Amino acid sequence: MSKPSNDLLCEAARTGDVSTLTSLIAVGADVSYFDDANLNPLMHAAKHGHADAVRLLLSHGAPWNAITPTGISAGDFAMENSHQDAFDVLLNAGVQSELVLGTIARNTRLDSKSSSVSSDYLEERVRFGEDRIMDSESKAVMMSWELPLMEAHARAICSGGGDGLSVLNVGFGIGLVDTAIQKYNVGKHTIIEAHPEVFDRMLKQGWGEKENVKILFGKWQDILPQLESYDGIFFDTYGEYYEDMRQFHQHLPKLLKQDGIYSYFNGLCGDNAFFHVVYCQLVALELANLGYSTQFIPLPVRDCLSDRVWEGVKQKYWQLDTYHLPVCQLDCDSS
Ligand SMILES: C[S@@+](CC[C@H](N)C(=O)[O-])C[C@H]1O[C@@H](n2cnc3c(N)ncnc32)[C@H](O)[C@@H]1O
């Protein structure tokens, strides 16, 4: 279809003219077309809050997850302009599409910090800096700006109270969450870590001598048979895919006590606000299928992040102003 017709399609999307959109699509106008402003029809419709036009374009194959050259999606436009209806339609489309196709799930690393990390991270050398661990490609495995987040995760999973909580943490990193967990009344604190150098460093730092700490060296996938059930569980690995975390979630019914609390590092799509929301919903839905309800606690993180934080890091793995800390518990209705 010619550029003028495709431009007309963008214009009809911008004004929410559903009948013109329908006619143009019927004669072959391209719903994926990007105009000279680098926007496609779906983005125009979302930006101006035309929920019906958004619905129509999606039903004719407009991709919900297309982005502008600067990384903005139709959902971001709806969000930025407070168009709740258009946003809801796009969110629903994103979640449904991911549930059925798992497009991002197959290709997305657990956090944007590792979006293209080498697959054998566990066999490669890491570098320890004052405030970080870096992999062999100068991507950050863990950074200390996450301290307030890790403290909040520890608080969440230890909030069951009572004496002698039993807690499991998957992925030691620089030990932020484990240090925070130690401040609670924890009877049994189990830590799984798979990287040999991270493991050696833990031992050098004395983690092996702490009375209530049990370190299990290896991949969580291989350690599973040694695990018990816990009052609190935190999951934060590196170099793994979303699919791996989904696999871990399948074991929660055995690993988490009835009134236990589970949380994970919620870095999924941490470089795009809308995709991040889609992922929050997707994980919550998948956990709901296992009988867990998930609450997301918003934590402002803008103050933790200055440009200096990212000096020497190949990829800014978190670019959003708010972190959504997940707190998952067995749904009372399903227990
Ligand atoms: C992002 S860091 C964890 C940071 C930690 N939450 C903290 O507070 O410092 C991820 C850690 O998971 C470890 N890891 C990666 N894959 C793993 C696996 N399959 N099983 C266990 N640990 C793994 C990495 O070596 C790394 O130490």
The ligand as an ORCA input file, in Angstrom:
! r2SCAN-3c Opt
* xyz 0 1
  C      21.823    -10.474     40.927
  S      22.841    -11.477     41.857
  C      21.972    -11.607     43.407
  C      22.103    -10.379     44.200
  C      21.628    -10.538     45.644
  N      20.199    -10.532     45.694
  C      22.170     -9.470     46.537
  O      21.409     -8.933     47.351
  O      23.362     -9.123     46.431
  C      22.556    -13.054     41.160
  C      23.358    -14.161     41.770
  O      22.776    -15.405     41.340
  C      23.808    -16.314     41.047
  N      23.263    -17.334     40.129
  C      23.115    -17.276     38.796
  N      22.502    -18.379     38.324
  C      22.252    -19.151     39.402
  C      21.605    -20.421     39.571
  N      21.104    -21.096     38.540
  N      21.511    -20.925     40.813
  C      22.012    -20.237     41.888
  N      22.619    -19.039     41.783
  C      22.720    -18.496     40.560
  C      24.884    -15.426     40.457
  O      26.161    -16.019     40.474
  C      24.800    -14.190     41.334
  O      25.632    -14.294     42.449
*
